[in-house]
Amino acid sequence: MKVSYNKLWKLLIDEGMKKTDLIDAVKTSPNTIAKMSKNENVSMDVIKRICEYLNCDVGDIMEMIPDNGGNISEEK
């Protein structure tokens, strides 16, 4: 499965925030945000801090996408 943080980037736009603002707000490194920009895995601690800061749920900032683009149950 792949991870996508597109929801987070849209939420930042809606909040009028830049990625650098998020780095400062959740006290994370630019490298972590760079990984998220490439839809790479980051620690749940970072995800938790982002959700707490933005007062949202995990599903509001990221989503899991099956590698085949289809339904998860099709992989069984």
LUMFI-289142 format. One line per field, with one value per residue (C-alpha): z, y, x; residue in one letter. Coordinates in Angstrom, 1 decimal, padded with zeros to 4 digits. Each point is the difference from the previous one (the first is absolute). Last residue first. Layout:
N
c3 = c(Z, ...)
c2 = c(Y, ...)
c1 = c(X, ...)
rest = c(A, ...)
***
This chain:
76
c3 = c(-001.1, -002.0, -001.2, 003.6, 000.0, -002.9, -003.0, -000.6, -000.4, 002.7, 002.4, 001.0, 003.7, 000.9, 001.7, 001.7, 000.9, 000.4, 002.9, 001.9, 000.4, 002.5, -002.2, 002.8, 001.4, -003.5, -000.8, 003.3, -000.5, -003.6, 001.3, 002.8, -002.6, -001.6, -003.7, -003.1, -003.4, -002.1, -001.6, 001.8, 003.1, -000.2, -000.5, 003.1, 002.0, -001.5, 001.0, 003.6, 002.4, 002.8, -000.7, -000.5, -001.5, -002.6, -000.8, -000.6, -002.3, -002.0, -000.5, 001.7, -001.2, 001.8, -003.3, -001.6, 003.0, -000.4, -003.6, 000.8, 002.7, -002.3, -002.5, 002.6, -001.9, 001.3, -002.2, 000.6)
c2 = c(-011.6, 003.1, 000.7, 000.7, 003.1, 001.5, 001.3, 002.3, -003.0, 001.3, 000.6, 003.7, 001.0, 003.4, 003.1, 003.2, -000.2, -003.8, 000.5, 002.1, 003.8, 002.7, 001.5, -000.1, -003.4, -001.5, 001.2, -001.2, -003.5, -000.3, 000.9, -002.6, -002.5, 000.1, 000.9, -002.1, 001.5, 002.0, 002.0, 003.2, -002.1, -000.8, 003.7, 000.8, -002.4, 001.5, 003.5, -001.2, -000.1, 002.3, -000.2, 003.8, 000.7, -002.6, 000.8, 003.7, -001.2, -002.0, 003.1, 000.8, 001.9, -002.4, -001.2, -000.3, -002.1, -002.2, -000.6, -001.0, -002.3, -001.7, -000.6, -002.0, -003.3, -003.4, -003.0, -003.5)
c1 = c(-006.8, 001.1, -003.6, -001.0, 002.1, -002.0, 002.0, 002.9, 002.3, 002.3, -003.0, -000.2, 000.1, -001.2, 001.4, -000.9, -003.7, 000.2, 002.4, -002.6, 000.0, 000.8, 002.7, 002.6, -001.2, -000.1, 003.4, 001.4, -001.6, 001.4, 003.5, -000.3, -001.3, 003.4, 000.4, -000.6, 000.7, -002.5, 002.8, -001.3, -000.2, 003.7, 000.7, -002.1, 002.2, 003.2, -001.2, 000.1, -002.8, -001.2, -003.7, -000.5, 003.4, -000.1, -003.6, 000.8, 002.8, -002.5, -002.0, -003.3, -003.1, -002.3, -001.6, 003.4, 001.2, -003.1, 000.8, 003.6, -001.3, -002.6, 002.8, 001.9, -000.2, 001.2, 000.6, -001.0)
rest = c(K, E, E, S, I, N, G, G, N, D, P, I, M, E, M, I, D, G, V, D, C, N, L, Y, E, C, I, R, K, I, V, D, M, S, V, N, E, N, K, S, M, K, A, I, T, N, P, S, T, K, V, A, D, I, L, D, T, K, K, M, G, E, D, I, L, L, K, W, L, K, N, Y, S, V, K, M)
***
